[in-house]
Amino acid sequence: MSGSVESRQVVRAYYDAWTAGDVDAAAAYLAEGFTSWGSGNMHSASGTAFADSLRHFRQGVTGVDLISELYGDDEATLVYDVHVEGVGTVRTAEHFRLAGGRIASNILIFDEWPYQAAKR
């Protein structure tokens, strides 16, 4: 199996699971030693910490619209809109690195403006 095919299978399975609300299934795709960096000074040093944050975040998500998906050997990038209750639509880009058939890390970049506007 080519690296880009494996990347697509793993990352789409992860994305499909968390967007359907099954964070435990999504977390199963995270490698031991997983790390995450994101907008708003977000950082998770483990898959467990990331899954806990994702579980909390997912409670306010009312929908997700995938805009673009790009796959390469051991990497992938998804661009999507997340609709968040009380916040609105948040444009998001997520880049993944894979190792050993699992997600080793991600970089999550999102537009913080809807969150700032919701606080006003």
C-alpha positions as CSV (number, residue, x, y, z in Angstrom):
1,M,0.0,0.0,0.0
2,S,1.4,3.4,-0.9
3,G,2.1,5.9,1.8
4,S,-0.5,8.4,0.5
5,V,-3.2,5.7,0.4
6,E,-2.4,4.7,4.0
7,S,-2.4,8.4,5.1
8,R,-5.8,8.9,3.5
9,Q,-7.3,5.8,5.2
10,V,-6.0,6.6,8.6
11,V,-6.7,10.4,8.6
12,R,-10.2,10.1,7.0
13,A,-11.1,7.3,9.6
14,Y,-9.9,9.6,12.4
15,Y,-11.8,12.7,10.9
16,D,-15.0,10.7,10.2
17,A,-14.9,9.3,13.8
18,W,-14.5,12.6,15.6
19,T,-16.9,14.5,13.4
20,A,-19.5,11.8,14.0
21,G,-19.0,12.3,17.8
22,D,-17.0,9.1,18.5
23,V,-13.9,10.6,20.0
24,D,-12.8,7.2,21.5
25,A,-12.7,5.7,18.0
26,A,-10.8,8.8,16.7
27,A,-8.3,8.5,19.6
28,A,-7.5,4.9,18.5
29,Y,-5.8,6.4,15.4
30,L,-3.3,8.4,17.6
31,A,0.2,7.0,18.0
32,E,1.9,6.6,21.4
33,G,3.8,9.8,21.9
34,F,1.3,11.9,19.9
35,T,1.7,15.6,20.2
36,S,-0.5,18.5,19.0
37,W,0.1,22.2,18.4
38,G,-2.5,24.7,17.5
39,S,-3.8,28.3,17.3
40,G,-4.5,30.1,20.6
41,N,-1.4,28.6,22.2
42,M,-2.9,25.1,22.3
43,H,-0.6,22.2,23.0
44,S,-1.2,18.6,23.9
45,A,1.7,16.4,24.9
46,S,-0.2,13.1,24.7
47,G,-3.0,11.5,22.8
48,T,-5.0,11.2,26.0
49,A,-4.8,14.9,26.7
50,F,-5.7,15.7,23.1
51,A,-8.7,13.3,23.1
52,D,-10.0,14.9,26.4
53,S,-9.8,18.4,24.7
54,L,-11.4,17.1,21.6
55,R,-14.2,15.4,23.6
56,H,-14.9,18.7,25.4
57,F,-14.8,20.7,22.1
58,R,-17.0,18.2,20.3
59,Q,-19.9,18.9,22.7
60,G,-20.4,22.3,21.1
61,V,-20.0,21.2,17.5
62,T,-23.2,21.3,15.5
63,G,-21.6,20.3,12.1
64,V,-18.5,20.1,10.1
65,D,-18.0,20.7,6.4
66,L,-14.9,19.3,4.7
67,I,-13.5,21.7,2.1
68,S,-10.3,20.1,1.0
69,E,-8.1,17.1,1.7
70,L,-4.5,16.5,0.6
71,Y,-2.5,13.4,1.1
72,G,1.1,12.5,0.8
73,D,3.5,9.8,2.1
74,D,3.1,9.9,5.9
75,E,1.3,13.3,5.9
76,A,-2.1,14.8,5.2
77,T,-3.8,18.2,5.4
78,L,-7.5,18.8,5.8
79,V,-9.3,22.1,5.5
80,Y,-12.8,22.3,7.0
81,D,-15.4,24.6,8.5
82,V,-16.5,23.7,12.1
83,H,-19.9,25.0,13.2
84,V,-19.8,25.7,16.9
85,E,-22.8,26.5,19.0
86,G,-22.7,30.1,20.3
87,V,-19.6,30.9,18.2
88,G,-20.5,30.3,14.5
89,T,-18.4,28.9,11.7
90,V,-14.7,28.5,12.4
91,R,-12.4,27.9,9.4
92,T,-9.9,25.3,10.3
93,A,-6.8,23.7,8.7
94,E,-5.2,20.6,10.2
95,H,-1.9,19.0,9.2
96,F,-1.0,15.5,10.2
97,R,2.2,13.5,10.4
98,L,1.9,9.7,10.4
99,A,4.3,7.1,11.7
100,G,3.8,3.4,11.8
101,G,0.3,3.7,10.4
102,R,-1.0,6.1,13.1
103,I,-1.2,9.8,13.6
104,A,2.0,10.9,15.3
105,S,1.3,14.6,15.5
106,N,-1.0,17.4,14.2
107,I,-0.9,21.1,13.8
108,L,-4.3,22.7,14.1
109,I,-4.7,26.2,12.7
110,F,-8.1,27.9,13.1
111,D,-9.6,31.4,12.7
112,E,-9.9,32.8,16.3
113,W,-12.0,35.7,15.2
114,P,-15.4,33.9,15.7
115,Y,-14.4,33.1,19.3
116,Q,-13.4,36.6,20.0
117,A,-16.6,38.0,18.5
118,A,-18.7,35.6,20.6
119,K,-17.1,37.0,23.8
120,R,-18.3,40.5,23.0
